[in-house]
């Protein structure tokens, strides 16, 4: 029983499962996390798997270097995983890792979003704002390809630094930093959401909203409220989605087209999640958003998926149609959208494929479902997107009618790692 296990054993198992990793995959990740001089001294893969099973069963507590490797693989600190306030006591670390204790401490601090340097005092140059803003487009592009696992440490460090500098800066530099901070906090909230860490995602969404209000920019406040709605979508809380989206449109006359598009899209998603299933209302909201997309011409770096994504409103409509049970209409939209999707958007394409497969499963078109689900499943490991794994778990719910067929068994085998 998990109640009888040590807290650290429960946490190791939960962190692995949340990432949809098998114990064999966990062993591979631990090996990858090792420095070059430690890796040759690690045991065979099968022995590593036996160690992982023993750790998760609480039979013995990980020592060095496994504590460090677990922390690196999960992108967490040793304190978060094992509940201690130090990496290892003197004399407990093997000869291969003693010389790198300072490096591990620094890496753990970055992963925790903390800072190891002294707080900033004095003035903050205006050029610092541009420094952070210029890096945002690269982060957004990397997210589409890499997913959250590799980006969180970098973005967390920068987001924390922006918050610190904003406390030291005078206006108007402070306002500029708050604007950049909203973008970074929103991105970090999204990355944690994609990684399946709802607690940290919620915390950074709150930071986003706080900094937006401090900036006194209605565009940022609306964007921050839409980000709250985005998290509520993944939590299947339709009424909360509607409330946040409506709040994001409260000052609609002051909003730029992009802020209005994002709010309208999320309002449509919220409506599609309600028991009433008002398809006409969903279509009207998305039609309004579609009319505004071509008018987006602001210089804000955030929220540009509506410009970057091919057929953005069609993607949103197809997603809503799946919830509404309009499966054939959803399939027609997905066929059109995915025919022009760029290969570079690997994680996004995986999510779209999973939704397309779910709609096809209900039509049904079993052979296409199996083909598409296989392609979508292959992207989970490369991106670390727990959210994509959740999308894949939806497919069998729409395939019940043919679950006992050969195609149904093949689909079950493909999706078994995500069950």
C-alpha positions, -999 to +999 in steps of 0.1 A: +000+000+000+013+035-008+003+046+027+030+023+041+057+036+018+082+063+027+072+097+012+103+097-010+094+063-026+059+075-034+073+107-049+098+088-071+071+066-085+046+094-090+071+116-108+080+088-131+043+079-138+034+115-143+059+117-172+045+084-186+079+067-183+082+030-179+108+017-154+130+009-184+127+044-196+135+057-161+167+037-162+177+052-195+170+087-182+192+081-151+221+070-174+216+100-196+217+123-165+251+110-154+283+128-161+308+112-186+331+100-158+303+084-138+284+068-166+309+039-172+307+030-135+269+025-136+256-011-136+238-028-165+204-016-176+186-046-160+204-040-127+193-003-129+157-014-134+159-036-103+173-007-084+144+015-095+118-011-085+135-014-051+135+024-046+099+027-056+090-001-032+108+017-004+132-012+002+162+010+002+168+048-001+188+061-031+223+071-023+250+088-044+251+091-073+215+081-078+200+109-058+217+134-081+207+115-112+171+113-101+170+151-095+185+158-129+162+134-147+131+149-132+143+185-133+137+188-095+159+194-065+171+167-041+152+185-014+119+183-034+124+145-041+139+133-008+129+159+018+164+169+030+181+202+031+215+191+017+228+171-012+249+147+008+269+147+040+307+148+039+320+112+034+288+099+019+296+107-017+317+083-037+350+093-051+335+098-086+311+126-075+327+144-045+344+169-067+312+181-083+290+188-052+291+226-060+280+220-096+251+198-084+240+225-059+240+251-087+221+229-111+195+221-084+190+258-076+184+265-113+159+237-116+141+251-085+139+285-100+160+299-071+191+321-073+225+315-059+238+350-064+233+381-042+201+402-048+204+430-073+208+465-059+209+499-077+194+510-110+184+487-138+193+497-174+164+500-199+184+477-222+177+448-198+141+447-208+150+443-245+175+416-235+147+394-221+122+402-248+146+393-276+149+358-262+112+350-261+107+341-298+134+315-294+118+300-263+084+297-281+100+280-311+120+256-289+088+247-270+071+236-302+100+211-309+114+202-275+084+204-252+087+214-215+114+191-201+144+209-215+130+245-214+117+247-178+151+252-161+161+280-184+128+299-184+124+295-146+158+311-140+150+340-163+115+345-148+129+346-113+155+371-124+129+394-140+109+394-108+139+403-088+149+431-112+114+445-112+116+449-075+148+470-079+139+490-110+124+525-112+095+533-135+093+531-165+119+504-166+099+485-139+068+486-162+088+472-190+101+444-168+066+437-156+055+433-192+084+409-199+077+392-167+041+385-177+053+368-209+079+347-191+056+337-162+028+328-186+053+306-206+066+289-175+030+283-164+023+267-198+055+246-197+045+232-163+010+226-175+023+207-205+046+187-181+016+177-160+027+197-129-006+215-121+006+229-088+035+248-103+015+258-133-012+273-111+014+292-091+030+307-122-004+316-136-010+336-104+023+353-108+013+362-144-019+378-132-002+397-104+025+412-127-002+420-153-022+441-128+010+458-116+018+467-152-015+485-156-017+474-192-052+461-201-038+439-228-016+421-203-044+418-178-067+402-204-038+379-215-032+368-179-069+360-174-069+340-206-040+320-193-061+312-162-088+299-186-062+278-205-053+259-173-090+254-164-095+238-198-070+210-190-087+207-156-121+201-174-137+230-155-159+245-182-176+271-160-143+284-147-130+286-183-161+307-193-158+330-163-121+338-169-127+342-206-156+366-200-134+385-175-107+388-201-132+405-224-146+429-198-128+459-213-131+447-249-132+482-264-096+487-250-082+454-262-061+447-293-074+421-318-050+394-304-062+397-269-098+395-280-091+365-302-075+346-273-104+354-250-131+345-275-114+312-283-113+302-247-149+313-241-158+290-270-139+261-254-156+267-221-190+267-237-182+234-255-174+219-221-208+228-205-236+202-202-258+223-224-236+217-255-246+249-274-229+243-307-244+275-323-230+297-295-196+280-299-196+287-336-206+323-332-178+329-307-152+313-331-166+331-361-160+364-342-124+352-334-119+343-371-129+378-382-102+393-360-072+371-368-063+390-399-064+423-380-037+412-355-008+437-359+005+445-324+041+442-313+034+420-283+056+389-284+032+368-264+002+349-276+013+347-312+001+310-317-030+325-332-007+340-360+018+312-361-005+282-362-018+273-396-056+274-395-057+285-359-094+290-356-101+257-375-079+240-349-100+254-321-132+246-338-122+210-345-112+206-308-145+220-297-165+198-321-149+167-306-164+177-272-197+185-288-199+152-306-198+167-341-172+140-352-175+142-390-172+179-390-142+177-367-125+151-390-131+174-420-114+203-402-085+182-390-079+168-425-076+203-438-055+217-410-030+188-407-024+188-444-005+221-441+010+217-406+048+223-404+069+194-393+088+216-369+058+219-346+063+184-333+045+186-299+016+206-313+012+182-342+012+153-318-017+169-299-036+176-331-031+140-343-044+126-311-075+148-314-080+138-350-077+101-341-103+105-314-128+120-339-120+093-364-125+066-337-160+078-333-169+080-370-154+053-371-123+048-393-102+022-374-073+019-398-066+056-399-070+058-361-042+032-356-019+049-381-024+084-366-023+072-330+010+055-336+025+087-350+012+108-321+025+083-295+060+084-308+063+121-300+056+118-263+090+105-253+108+131-274+089+161-260+081+150-224+045+163-229+023+148-203-006+167-218-001+148-251-003+116-231-037+127-217-049+134-252-040+099-263-059+084-234-091+100-248-090+080-280-102+046-266-133+063-251-144+069-287-133+035-300-155+013-277-176+000-306-147-016-323-124-023-294-127-061-299-115-060-335-079-065-348-076-028-352-089-023-317-063-046-302-036-029-322-047+005-309-047-009-273-011-020-277+000+014-290-017+032-262-008+007-234+021+029-221-004+057-215-031+038-197 
